[in-house]
Amino acid sequence: MLLSGAPAFAGCSDMLPTAAEANGPRRLIEARDLIELRDIGMPDPSYFFLPSPLAVSPDGKSIAVLLSRGDIAGNGYCRALVVLSTASGGAPPRIVDRGGEMITATDVKRGLFVNTGFPDLVVPAWSPDGRWIAYLKRIDGITQLWRARADGSAAEAVTRSAVDVERWSWAPNGRDLLYASRPGVADARRALDREAATGYLYDGRVRPNPSPRPQLREADVPQAVFLVDPETGLDRPASAEEGSALPPDPPGGSQPQAVAVSGDRRAWTEREAPGPLSPSRIWVTDRSGRKQPCPATACRDGIVNLWWQADGSLLFLRREGWAKGRMALYRWRPGSRAARRFLSSPTWLTGCSYREARLYCVSEDAVTPRQVVAIDLPSGRRSLLFDPNPGFARLRLGKVERLTWQSEPGMPAWGDLVLPPDAVPGQKLPLVIVQYHSDGFLRGGTGDAHPIFLLAAHGFAVLSFERPAVESAAYPGLKTIDAIIAAMTRDWGERRSVLSSLLAGIDRTIAMGVADPRRIGITGLSDGASTVNYALINADRFAAASISTCCEDPRTVMTYGGTAWADWNRAVRHYPLATEDGTAFWKPMALSLNADRIDTPILMQLADSEYLLALEAFTALREKNKPVEMYVSPGEFHTRTQPLHRLAEYSRDIDWLGFWLQGREDPDPAKRAQYARWRALRDMRSPAPATPAVPH
């Protein structure tokens, strides 16, 4: 039923929308609408400090952008490099290349490379003469540097590297290309193959949860920079001077910085005090090299990006308002004590590029997937350049309302309440919590794991919960990330604070007469799943739960994450050793130690690279005859990469929450065994006869 009535895509031939899509019939949203959404950039709009996915041409007349769309039929992704006009009502978008596999992001954790499964950002760039567009493309498991003619007449691989190309740029001569890769990866993999013949040494390289095969260490395979001739494909190691032109890795981590440089003028954000939680402020240097701060209140904290304008003023984008839930554009002229705001909106603006008094941005709001817009300055007038999903406006999504509240001890918080399209005023509905960011388009929460509008279409009210930011006032004087993590873990104080905020939001929906307090479900992935664990133990409020990662339990965290993670947990979080009696420490957090008193039905839908972390909790719940069920998706990571797995997990979310919160069963014959298991779980939990389930 999640797919019924949805039009089938013809392979990957539909990467540009048609006029017919915008005129389709009004209907409820279906799973395919979310999974096969045409997308721009990274799915999570909270990553502000990454480069823009929009590449503006040298003449300012065109934008190159990579479109991506899940393909259920092929269980993969369709990809296309598209060129747009920067003029409103200009030439229609055109595809200049298509194909390639999804490129997923790889993080370095405790010195080891970890594939997160999260889509990586692919940023195209024009050649200085405007004839070519270069970009990364992955084929047969290797990411290469490609270029396409701007007129769409040809596309070709530039590199033939044996390992992934990670960073790149046009060389200063405007003809060649610079790229960085890790040539040592191939040798390191062969060395692991040789080690396999005698057995792997179990040391800090091993993360046993995904595999007993040791992971590669960043220190063992450093990046090298090469210069390649795109006409011949011949490359050579770049000189130090040539390599210095290659931009560094995108900023990130605990202290991201916004920077703008124009000639001899420079603007940047800088922390006001030592420590990663200290507020930041805008600073500038003028042509004489003098450094001065912006004294305006708007120049302090929440700064996302900066741009110099031709008249010497500074334009900046800022998060502000209640718990930084809005975005605003300001202009400040160095020397002035005030900054002028000329745009303020709950619409999320990310990946903005500035060119000739216009900002080109990716725009999204709660009910509108990503679009490309132009913002004229100084008026702030916004115009739509490209809507990849015009048919989405025809879907009946239901009412969305931004709710604000305060948690103990008075921290501002917010969430978005989504009601079913056919909700009746005054009717108390089962409520489902989705976590833990709610900015931009409401997909499926962080990791796109629990589909908000699909849940609403099946009769649930949904509270999309924005996790309150970690504030310096809660941890004053701490100057390192490790010190902050230790303070957050102490007595589970940060978990207690987040739960306090979540419960305040739930109480708000109950007071509105929307939510039935006896039928509240909770979902989560990653930090959101940790919130679920803590909530099920410390609040008797939830009638069902669905989690996409699991769990933190006494022996699990010091065993199945490997020795490097165990050492870090001990040194930074001060977790008890596996051989110590950590019952008192773990009692507020570990499902396994509370299995005898947890009655909430729990659905675990996990990646095969992470499921071992759940076995201690799952086993304890199962031995206590508690309603728990686990599914493991093969070939997956922290977030799901396969559309078929996403479809299956969406479907089970709807079914599981419908069964426990609505007393409902899908009549699909293929699901009879599923519901028979769940009825057995219910009957095992409740000796008294249960109310028969009501079919759809």
C-alpha positions as CSV (number, residue, x, y, z in Angstrom):
1,M,0.0,0.0,0.0
2,L,3.0,2.3,0.5
3,L,3.5,2.2,-3.3
4,S,0.0,1.9,-4.7
5,G,-0.9,4.3,-7.4
6,A,2.5,5.9,-7.7
7,P,3.8,6.3,-11.2
8,A,6.8,4.1,-12.0
9,F,10.0,5.9,-13.1
10,A,11.4,4.8,-16.4
11,G,14.9,3.9,-15.3
12,C,16.9,7.1,-14.8
13,S,15.4,8.9,-17.8
14,D,13.3,11.3,-15.7
15,M,16.0,13.3,-13.9
16,L,14.4,16.6,-15.0
17,P,10.7,17.2,-14.1
18,T,8.0,17.5,-16.7
19,A,5.1,20.0,-16.9
20,A,2.7,17.1,-16.3
21,E,4.1,16.6,-12.8
22,A,2.9,20.0,-11.6
23,N,-0.6,19.3,-12.8
24,G,-1.0,15.8,-11.3
25,P,-4.0,14.9,-9.2
26,R,-4.2,15.8,-5.5
27,R,-3.4,12.7,-3.5
28,L,-1.8,11.4,-0.3
29,I,1.9,11.1,-0.1
30,E,3.5,7.6,-0.7
31,A,6.8,6.1,0.1
32,R,8.1,6.5,-3.5
33,D,7.5,10.2,-3.3
34,L,10.1,10.4,-0.5
35,I,12.6,7.8,-1.6
36,E,12.7,8.9,-5.3
37,L,12.7,12.6,-4.5
38,R,15.1,14.6,-6.8
39,D,17.7,16.0,-4.4
40,I,20.4,18.6,-4.2
41,G,23.4,18.5,-1.9
42,M,23.5,16.7,1.4
43,P,20.1,15.6,2.8
44,D,20.7,17.2,6.2
45,P,20.5,21.0,6.1
46,S,22.2,21.4,9.4
47,Y,25.6,21.1,7.7
48,F,26.1,24.8,7.1
49,F,29.8,25.1,6.7
50,L,30.2,22.9,3.7
51,P,30.9,24.3,0.2
52,S,27.9,25.3,-1.9
53,P,26.5,22.5,-4.2
54,L,25.7,25.4,-6.7
55,A,28.5,26.3,-9.1
56,V,28.0,29.7,-10.8
57,S,29.6,30.0,-14.3
58,P,32.3,32.6,-14.9
59,D,29.9,34.8,-16.8
60,G,27.3,34.5,-14.1
61,K,24.6,33.3,-16.5
62,S,24.4,29.6,-15.5
63,I,24.6,27.3,-12.5
64,A,25.8,23.7,-12.5
65,V,24.4,21.4,-9.9
66,L,24.3,17.6,-9.4
67,L,20.9,16.0,-9.0
68,S,20.4,12.7,-7.3
69,R,17.3,10.5,-7.0
70,G,16.7,7.1,-5.3
71,D,15.7,4.4,-7.8
72,I,13.6,1.6,-6.1
73,A,13.5,-0.6,-9.2
74,G,17.3,-0.7,-9.5
75,N,17.9,-0.4,-5.7
76,G,20.4,2.4,-6.5
77,Y,20.6,6.1,-7.4
78,C,20.1,8.1,-10.5
79,R,22.6,11.0,-10.9
80,A,22.7,13.9,-13.4
81,L,24.8,17.0,-13.8
82,V,22.4,19.8,-14.7
83,V,23.0,23.3,-15.9
84,L,20.4,26.0,-15.0
85,S,19.9,29.6,-16.1
86,T,20.4,32.3,-13.5
87,A,17.7,34.4,-15.1
88,S,14.1,33.9,-13.9
89,G,12.2,32.4,-16.8
90,G,15.4,31.7,-18.7
91,A,16.4,28.7,-20.7
92,P,15.1,25.4,-19.4
93,P,17.5,23.2,-17.4
94,R,19.6,20.8,-19.4
95,I,21.5,17.6,-18.5
96,V,25.2,17.7,-19.5
97,D,26.0,14.3,-18.0
98,R,24.3,11.4,-16.2
99,G,25.1,8.2,-14.4
100,G,27.4,7.1,-11.6
101,E,26.9,5.7,-8.2
102,M,26.1,7.4,-4.9
103,I,29.2,8.7,-3.3
104,T,29.0,8.2,0.5
105,A,30.8,10.2,3.1
106,T,33.8,8.7,5.0
107,D,34.7,10.1,8.4
108,V,37.9,9.6,10.4
109,K,37.1,8.3,13.9
110,R,39.9,7.6,16.3
111,G,42.3,7.5,13.3
112,L,40.2,5.0,11.3
113,F,38.2,5.5,8.1
114,V,34.5,4.9,8.7
115,N,31.9,4.9,5.9
116,T,28.8,6.6,7.4
117,G,26.5,5.7,4.5
118,F,25.5,9.4,4.4
119,P,25.5,10.9,0.9
120,D,28.6,13.0,0.3
121,L,28.5,16.5,-1.2
122,V,29.6,16.6,-4.8
123,V,30.5,20.2,-5.8
124,P,31.0,20.9,-9.5
125,A,33.3,23.7,-10.8
126,W,33.5,25.6,-14.1
127,S,36.7,26.0,-16.0
128,P,37.9,29.6,-16.0
129,D,36.9,29.9,-19.7
130,G,33.4,28.5,-19.0
131,R,33.7,25.7,-21.6
132,W,33.9,22.7,-19.1
133,I,32.4,21.6,-15.8
134,A,34.5,19.3,-13.6
135,Y,33.0,17.1,-10.9
136,L,33.4,13.8,-9.1
137,K,31.7,10.6,-10.4
138,R,31.8,7.1,-9.0
139,I,31.8,4.1,-11.2
140,D,32.5,0.5,-10.3
141,G,33.2,1.5,-6.7
142,I,35.9,4.1,-7.5
143,T,35.5,7.9,-7.5
144,Q,37.2,9.6,-10.4
145,L,37.5,13.2,-11.6
146,W,35.3,13.9,-14.6
147,R,34.6,16.9,-16.9
148,A,31.7,17.6,-19.2
149,R,31.3,20.2,-21.9
150,A,29.0,23.0,-20.7
151,D,26.9,22.6,-23.9
152,G,26.3,18.9,-23.0
153,S,28.0,17.6,-26.1
154,A,30.5,15.4,-24.3
155,A,31.6,14.0,-20.9
156,E,34.7,12.1,-20.0
157,A,36.8,10.8,-17.1
158,V,39.9,12.9,-16.5
159,T,41.6,10.6,-13.9
160,R,42.1,6.9,-14.0
161,S,43.1,6.5,-10.4
162,A,43.3,3.1,-8.7
163,V,41.9,4.7,-5.6
164,D,39.2,7.4,-4.8
165,V,39.9,11.0,-5.8
166,E,39.0,12.9,-2.6
167,R,39.7,16.6,-3.3
168,W,40.3,18.5,-6.5
169,S,40.3,22.0,-8.2
170,W,41.2,23.6,-11.4
171,A,44.9,24.5,-11.5
172,P,45.9,28.2,-11.5
173,N,46.7,27.9,-15.2
174,G,43.0,27.3,-15.9
175,R,43.7,24.3,-18.1
176,D,45.0,21.5,-15.8
177,L,43.3,20.0,-12.8
178,L,44.7,19.3,-9.3
179,Y,43.5,16.3,-7.3
180,A,44.3,14.6,-4.0
181,S,44.1,10.8,-3.4
182,R,45.7,8.2,-1.2
183,P,47.9,6.0,-3.4
184,G,49.0,4.0,-0.4
185,V,45.5,2.5,0.0
186,A,46.0,-0.2,-2.7
187,D,49.2,-1.4,-1.0
188,A,47.6,-1.2,2.4
189,R,44.8,-3.4,1.3
190,R,47.2,-5.9,-0.2
191,A,49.1,-6.0,3.1
192,L,45.8,-6.8,4.9
193,D,45.2,-9.6,2.4
194,R,48.7,-11.0,3.2
195,E,47.9,-10.7,7.0
196,A,44.7,-12.7,6.5
197,A,46.8,-15.7,5.6
198,T,48.2,-16.0,9.1
199,G,45.3,-14.3,11.0
200,Y,44.6,-10.7,11.9
201,L,46.2,-9.2,15.0
202,Y,43.3,-7.9,17.1
203,D,44.4,-4.4,17.9
204,G,43.2,-0.8,17.6
205,R,42.7,-1.2,13.8
206,V,39.7,-3.6,14.3
207,R,36.1,-2.5,14.6
208,P,34.5,-5.9,15.2
209,N,31.0,-4.7,14.8
210,P,31.3,-4.3,11.0
211,S,34.1,-6.8,10.4
212,P,37.1,-8.6,11.9
213,R,39.2,-7.3,9.0
214,P,41.3,-4.3,10.3
215,Q,40.3,-0.9,9.1
216,L,42.8,1.4,7.3
217,R,44.4,4.0,9.4
218,E,44.6,7.6,8.2
219,A,48.2,7.9,9.3
220,D,49.2,5.0,7.1
221,V,47.7,6.3,3.9
222,P,48.4,10.0,3.6
223,Q,47.0,12.1,0.8
224,A,49.2,13.0,-2.1
225,V,48.5,15.8,-4.6
226,F,48.7,15.3,-8.4
227,L,48.4,17.5,-11.5
228,V,46.6,16.0,-14.5
229,D,46.3,17.2,-18.1
230,P,42.6,16.7,-19.0
231,E,43.4,16.4,-22.7
232,T,45.8,13.5,-22.4
233,G,44.9,12.1,-19.0
234,L,48.6,12.1,-18.0
235,D,49.3,13.0,-14.4
236,R,52.3,13.6,-12.2
237,P,52.9,14.5,-8.6
238,A,52.2,18.2,-8.0
239,S,55.0,20.5,-6.7
240,A,54.6,22.0,-3.3
241,E,53.8,25.3,-5.0
242,E,51.2,23.7,-7.3
243,G,49.7,21.7,-4.5
244,S,49.2,24.8,-2.3
245,A,46.5,25.9,-4.8
246,L,44.3,22.9,-3.8
247,P,41.7,24.0,-1.3
248,P,41.8,22.2,2.1
249,D,39.2,19.8,3.2
250,P,35.8,21.5,4.0
251,P,35.8,23.1,7.4
252,G,33.9,21.3,10.1
253,G,34.4,19.8,13.6
254,S,33.8,21.7,16.8
255,Q,34.8,25.2,15.6
256,P,33.7,25.8,12.0
257,Q,34.6,29.3,10.8
258,A,32.9,31.5,8.2
259,V,35.4,33.3,6.0
260,A,35.1,35.9,3.2
261,V,38.1,37.3,1.2
262,S,37.9,40.0,-1.4
263,G,41.2,41.5,-2.6
264,D,43.0,42.7,0.5
265,R,39.8,42.7,2.7
266,R,39.1,39.7,4.9
267,A,36.1,38.9,7.1
268,W,35.8,35.9,9.5
269,T,34.1,34.6,12.6
270,E,36.2,34.1,15.7
271,R,35.3,32.7,19.2
272,E,35.1,35.3,21.9
273,A,36.8,33.1,24.4
274,P,38.7,29.8,24.4
275,G,36.5,26.7,24.1
276,P,34.3,25.3,21.3
277,L,31.0,26.4,22.9
278,S,32.1,30.1,23.2
279,P,30.0,32.5,21.1
280,S,31.6,33.7,17.9
281,R,31.7,37.2,16.4
282,I,32.4,38.7,13.0
283,W,35.8,40.4,12.6
284,V,37.3,42.2,9.5
285,T,40.5,43.6,8.3
286,D,40.5,46.7,6.1
287,R,42.8,47.6,3.3
288,S,45.4,49.0,5.8
289,G,45.4,45.6,7.7
290,R,43.6,46.9,10.8
291,K,41.6,44.3,12.6
292,Q,38.2,45.3,14.0
293,P,35.1,43.5,15.4
294,C,31.5,44.1,14.3
295,P,29.9,45.6,17.4
296,A,26.3,44.9,16.3
297,T,24.3,42.3,18.3
298,A,23.5,40.6,15.0
299,C,27.2,40.0,14.4
300,R,27.4,37.7,17.4
301,D,26.8,34.0,17.2
302,G,24.7,32.0,14.7
303,I,26.7,33.3,11.7
304,V,26.5,30.8,8.8
305,N,28.3,32.6,5.9
306,L,29.8,35.9,4.9
307,W,30.3,37.8,1.5
308,W,31.9,41.1,0.7
309,Q,29.9,43.4,-1.6
310,A,31.3,45.7,-4.3
311,D,30.6,48.8,-2.1
312,G,32.7,47.5,0.7
313,S,29.8,46.4,3.0
314,L,29.6,42.8,4.4
315,L,26.6,40.6,3.8
316,F,26.0,37.8,6.2
317,L,23.6,34.9,6.8
318,R,22.6,34.1,10.3
319,R,20.5,31.6,12.4
320,E,18.5,33.5,15.0
321,G,15.3,33.7,16.9
322,W,13.9,31.2,19.4
323,A,16.5,28.5,19.7
324,K,17.9,29.7,16.4
325,G,14.9,28.4,14.4
326,R,14.9,31.1,11.8
327,M,17.3,32.5,9.2
328,A,18.1,36.1,8.4
329,L,20.2,38.1,6.0
330,Y,22.1,41.2,7.2
331,R,24.3,43.9,5.8
332,W,27.0,45.6,7.9
333,R,29.4,48.4,6.8
334,P,32.7,48.3,8.7
335,G,32.9,51.3,11.0
336,S,29.1,51.3,11.7
337,R,27.7,50.2,15.0
338,A,24.5,48.6,13.5
339,A,23.8,45.9,11.0
340,R,20.6,46.1,8.9
341,R,18.4,43.0,8.5
342,F,16.6,42.8,5.2
343,L,15.3,39.2,5.1
344,S,14.0,37.0,7.9
345,S,12.2,33.7,7.4
346,P,11.7,30.2,8.7
347,T,12.7,29.0,5.3
348,W,16.1,27.3,5.4
349,L,18.8,28.7,3.1
350,T,21.9,26.6,2.6
351,G,24.7,26.4,0.1
352,C,24.5,30.0,-0.9
353,S,26.9,31.5,-3.6
354,Y,27.2,35.2,-4.1
355,R,27.7,36.8,-7.5
356,E,27.1,40.4,-8.7
357,A,24.5,41.5,-6.0
358,R,22.7,38.2,-6.0
359,L,22.7,35.2,-3.7
360,Y,22.0,31.8,-5.3
361,C,20.8,29.4,-2.6
362,V,19.2,26.0,-1.9
363,S,15.9,26.8,-0.3
364,E,13.6,24.5,1.6
365,D,10.9,24.7,4.2
366,A,8.8,22.2,6.2
367,V,6.6,21.2,3.3
368,T,8.8,22.1,0.3
369,P,11.8,20.0,-0.8
370,R,14.9,21.7,-2.0
371,Q,14.7,24.3,-4.8
372,V,17.3,26.7,-6.3
373,V,16.4,30.3,-5.7
374,A,18.0,33.7,-6.4
375,I,17.9,36.5,-3.8
376,D,18.3,40.0,-5.2
377,L,20.2,42.5,-3.0
378,P,19.5,44.8,-1.4
379,S,15.8,44.3,-1.7
380,G,15.8,40.7,-0.4
381,R,13.3,39.7,-3.2
382,R,13.4,36.0,-3.9
383,S,12.8,34.3,-7.2
384,L,12.6,30.6,-8.1
385,L,15.1,29.3,-10.6
386,F,14.6,25.6,-10.4
387,D,12.1,23.3,-8.7
388,P,13.2,19.7,-9.1
389,N,10.0,18.3,-7.7
390,P,7.0,20.4,-8.9
391,G,4.6,17.5,-8.3
392,F,5.3,17.6,-4.6
393,A,3.0,20.6,-4.2
394,R,0.1,18.4,-5.3
395,L,0.5,16.0,-2.4
396,R,-1.8,16.3,0.6
397,L,0.7,16.6,3.5
398,G,-1.4,17.8,6.3
399,K,-1.0,20.9,8.6
400,V,2.4,21.8,10.0
401,E,2.7,24.1,13.0
402,R,5.9,25.3,14.6
403,L,5.7,24.8,18.4
404,T,8.0,26.5,20.9
405,W,8.6,25.7,24.6
406,Q,11.1,25.8,27.4
407,S,12.7,22.9,29.1
408,E,14.3,22.7,32.5
409,P,16.1,24.9,33.4
410,G,14.5,27.3,31.0
411,M,16.3,26.3,27.8
412,P,14.4,27.4,24.6
413,A,13.3,24.5,22.3
414,W,11.1,23.9,19.4
415,G,9.6,21.3,17.1
416,D,7.2,21.0,14.2
417,L,3.8,19.4,14.8
418,V,2.4,17.6,11.7
419,L,-1.3,16.6,11.6
420,P,-2.9,14.1,9.2
421,P,-4.4,15.7,6.1
422,D,-7.9,14.6,7.3
423,A,-7.5,15.4,11.0
424,V,-10.7,16.3,12.7
425,P,-10.5,19.3,15.1
426,G,-10.7,18.1,18.7
427,Q,-9.8,14.5,17.9
428,K,-7.0,13.1,20.1
429,L,-4.5,11.2,17.9
430,P,-1.7,8.8,18.5
431,L,1.5,10.9,18.5
432,V,4.9,9.8,17.1
433,I,8.1,11.5,18.0
434,V,10.7,11.9,15.2
435,Q,14.2,13.2,16.0
436,Y,16.5,15.0,16.2
437,H,16.7,17.9,13.7
438,S,13.6,19.6,12.3
439,D,15.1,22.3,10.1
440,G,14.2,22.5,6.5
441,F,12.1,20.0,4.7
442,L,10.6,17.4,7.0
443,R,11.9,14.1,5.6
444,G,12.4,11.3,8.1
445,G,14.3,13.1,10.9
446,T,18.1,12.8,11.1
447,G,19.2,10.0,8.7
448,D,15.8,10.1,7.0
449,A,14.9,7.0,8.9
450,H,11.3,7.6,10.1
451,P,9.1,9.3,7.4
452,I,7.2,12.2,8.9
453,F,4.6,12.9,6.3
454,L,4.0,9.2,5.5
455,L,3.3,8.7,9.2
456,A,0.8,11.6,9.1
457,A,-0.9,10.1,6.1
458,H,-1.5,7.0,8.1
459,G,-3.4,8.8,10.8
460,F,-0.6,9.8,13.3
461,A,0.2,13.2,14.7
462,V,3.9,13.7,14.4
463,L,6.2,15.9,16.5
464,S,9.4,16.5,14.7
465,F,11.7,17.3,17.6
466,E,14.7,19.7,17.3
467,R,17.3,18.6,19.8
468,P,18.4,21.7,21.8
469,A,21.9,22.8,21.0
470,V,24.6,22.2,23.6
471,E,25.1,25.7,25.1
472,S,28.1,27.2,26.8
473,A,26.0,28.3,29.8
474,A,25.4,24.6,30.6
475,Y,29.2,23.8,30.6
476,P,31.0,27.1,31.5
477,G,34.7,27.4,31.2
478,L,35.3,24.1,29.4
479,K,37.9,24.6,26.7
480,T,38.0,21.2,24.8
481,I,35.5,18.9,23.2
482,D,36.7,16.0,25.4
483,A,36.1,18.0,28.5
484,I,32.6,18.9,27.3
485,I,31.8,15.3,26.4
486,A,32.9,14.2,29.9
487,A,30.7,16.8,31.5
488,M,27.7,15.8,29.3
489,T,28.2,12.1,30.3
490,R,28.5,12.8,34.0
491,D,25.3,11.5,35.7
492,W,23.8,11.4,32.2
493,G,23.1,15.1,32.5
494,E,22.8,15.9,28.8
495,R,20.5,13.0,28.3
496,R,18.4,14.2,31.2
497,S,18.3,17.7,29.7
498,V,17.2,16.5,26.2
499,L,14.5,14.3,27.7
500,S,13.2,17.2,29.7
501,S,12.9,19.2,26.5
502,L,11.2,16.4,24.7
503,L,8.7,15.8,27.4
504,A,7.9,19.5,27.5
505,G,7.1,19.4,23.8
506,I,4.9,16.3,24.3
507,D,3.0,18.0,27.1
508,R,2.5,21.0,24.8
509,T,0.8,18.7,22.2
510,I,-1.3,17.1,24.9
511,A,-2.4,20.5,26.3
512,M,-3.5,21.5,22.7
513,G,-5.9,18.5,22.7
514,V,-4.0,16.9,19.8
515,A,-2.2,14.0,21.3
516,D,-3.6,11.0,23.2
517,P,-1.3,10.6,26.2
518,R,-1.8,6.8,26.2
519,R,-0.7,6.4,22.6
520,I,2.7,8.0,22.2
521,G,5.4,6.4,20.1
522,I,9.0,7.5,19.8
523,T,11.6,6.9,17.1
524,G,15.3,7.7,16.5
525,L,18.6,7.1,14.9
526,S,22.1,7.7,16.3
527,D,21.8,10.4,19.1
528,G,18.0,10.1,18.6
529,A,18.2,6.4,19.4
530,S,20.2,7.1,22.5
531,T,17.4,9.5,23.6
532,V,14.9,6.7,23.0
533,N,16.9,4.4,25.2
534,Y,17.1,6.9,28.0
535,A,13.4,7.9,27.6
536,L,12.1,4.3,27.9
537,I,14.0,3.9,31.1
538,N,13.4,7.3,32.8
539,A,9.9,8.2,31.6
540,D,6.8,6.0,31.6
541,R,5.3,7.9,28.6
542,F,5.8,5.7,25.5
543,A,3.5,3.0,24.2
544,A,5.8,2.0,21.2
545,A,9.3,2.6,19.9
546,S,11.2,2.2,16.7
547,I,14.9,2.7,16.5
548,S,17.4,2.5,13.6
549,T,20.6,2.2,15.7
550,C,21.1,0.5,19.1
551,C,22.5,0.5,21.9
552,E,24.7,1.5,24.8
553,D,25.0,-1.3,27.3
554,P,27.8,-2.2,29.8
555,R,29.6,-4.9,27.9
556,T,28.7,-3.8,24.4
557,V,30.3,-0.4,24.3
558,M,33.6,-1.8,25.7
559,T,33.6,-4.8,23.5
560,Y,31.9,-4.7,20.1
561,G,33.3,-1.2,19.2
562,G,36.8,-2.4,19.3
563,T,39.8,-1.5,21.6
564,A,40.2,2.0,20.2
565,W,36.6,2.9,20.9
566,A,36.8,1.2,24.4
567,D,40.0,3.2,25.2
568,W,38.3,6.4,24.1
569,N,35.2,5.7,26.1
570,R,37.3,5.0,29.2
571,A,39.5,8.1,28.8
572,V,36.9,10.7,27.7
573,R,33.5,9.5,28.9
574,H,34.9,7.7,32.0
575,Y,32.9,4.6,31.2
576,P,33.4,1.6,33.6
577,L,35.6,-1.2,32.2
578,A,33.9,-4.4,31.0
579,T,35.4,-6.2,34.0
580,E,34.1,-3.7,36.5
581,D,30.7,-3.6,38.1
582,G,29.2,-0.7,36.3
583,T,25.6,-1.3,37.3
584,A,25.2,2.0,39.2
585,F,26.7,4.0,36.3
586,W,24.7,2.2,33.5
587,K,21.3,1.8,35.3
588,P,19.8,5.1,33.9
589,M,20.9,4.3,30.3
590,A,21.2,0.6,29.5
591,L,18.2,-1.3,28.2
592,S,19.8,-4.6,29.3
593,L,19.8,-3.6,32.9
594,N,16.2,-2.4,32.8
595,A,14.7,-5.2,30.7
596,D,12.5,-6.5,33.6
597,R,10.6,-3.2,33.8
598,I,10.5,-2.0,30.2
599,D,7.2,-3.0,28.6
600,T,7.3,-0.7,25.6
601,P,7.3,-2.7,22.4
602,I,10.6,-1.9,20.6
603,L,11.3,-2.4,16.9
604,M,15.0,-2.4,16.0
605,Q,15.9,-1.9,12.3
606,L,19.6,-2.0,12.1
607,A,22.5,-2.1,9.6
608,D,24.6,-5.2,9.5
609,S,27.7,-3.0,10.2
610,E,26.2,-2.0,13.6
611,Y,23.8,-4.7,14.8
612,L,26.2,-6.4,17.2
613,L,25.9,-3.3,19.4
614,A,22.2,-4.2,19.9
615,L,22.6,-7.9,20.9
616,E,23.0,-7.3,24.7
617,A,19.9,-5.2,24.9
618,F,17.9,-7.4,22.5
619,T,18.9,-10.6,24.4
620,A,17.9,-9.2,27.8
621,L,14.5,-8.0,26.5
622,R,13.9,-11.3,24.8
623,E,14.8,-13.3,27.9
624,K,12.4,-11.2,29.9
625,N,9.6,-12.0,27.4
626,K,9.3,-8.3,26.3
627,P,7.9,-7.3,22.9
628,V,11.0,-6.7,20.8
629,E,11.8,-7.5,17.2
630,M,15.0,-6.9,15.2
631,Y,15.7,-6.7,11.5
632,V,19.2,-6.5,10.0
633,S,19.8,-4.9,6.6
634,P,22.9,-6.3,4.8
635,G,25.4,-4.0,3.2
636,E,24.3,-1.0,5.2
637,F,25.9,1.7,7.3
638,H,24.9,4.2,10.0
639,T,22.4,5.6,7.5
640,R,20.8,3.5,4.8
641,T,22.2,3.6,1.3
642,Q,19.8,1.2,-0.5
643,P,16.3,2.4,-1.5
644,L,14.8,-1.1,-1.0
645,H,15.9,-1.1,2.6
646,R,14.6,2.4,3.1
647,L,11.3,1.3,1.6
648,A,11.1,-1.8,3.9
649,E,12.0,0.1,7.0
650,Y,9.4,2.8,6.2
651,S,6.8,0.1,5.8
652,R,7.6,-1.6,9.0
653,D,7.6,1.7,10.9
654,I,4.0,2.3,9.7
655,D,3.0,-1.3,10.5
656,W,4.6,-1.5,13.9
657,L,3.4,1.9,15.2
658,G,0.0,1.2,13.6
659,F,-0.3,-2.2,15.4
660,W,0.7,-0.9,18.9
661,L,-0.8,2.6,18.8
662,Q,-3.8,2.2,16.5
663,G,-4.7,-1.5,16.8
664,R,-4.4,-1.7,13.1
665,E,-3.2,-4.5,10.7
666,D,-2.4,-4.2,7.0
667,P,-4.5,-6.9,5.2
668,D,-1.7,-7.6,2.7
669,P,-1.4,-11.4,2.7
670,A,2.4,-11.1,2.5
671,K,2.3,-9.6,6.1
672,R,0.3,-12.3,7.8
673,A,3.4,-13.9,9.4
674,Q,4.6,-10.5,10.6
675,Y,1.3,-9.8,12.4
676,A,1.2,-13.3,13.8
677,R,4.5,-12.7,15.5
678,W,3.4,-9.3,16.8
679,R,0.2,-10.7,18.2
680,A,2.2,-13.4,20.0
681,L,4.4,-10.6,21.4
682,R,1.4,-8.7,22.5
683,D,-0.3,-11.7,24.1
684,M,2.9,-12.7,25.8
685,R,3.1,-9.3,27.4
686,S,-0.6,-9.1,28.3
687,P,-2.2,-12.2,29.7
688,A,-5.7,-10.8,29.3
689,P,-7.4,-11.2,25.8
690,A,-6.4,-8.4,23.5
691,T,-8.8,-6.3,21.4
692,P,-8.8,-7.6,17.9
693,A,-6.9,-5.5,15.4
694,V,-8.8,-3.3,13.0
695,P,-7.8,-3.7,9.3
696,H,-7.0,-0.6,7.2
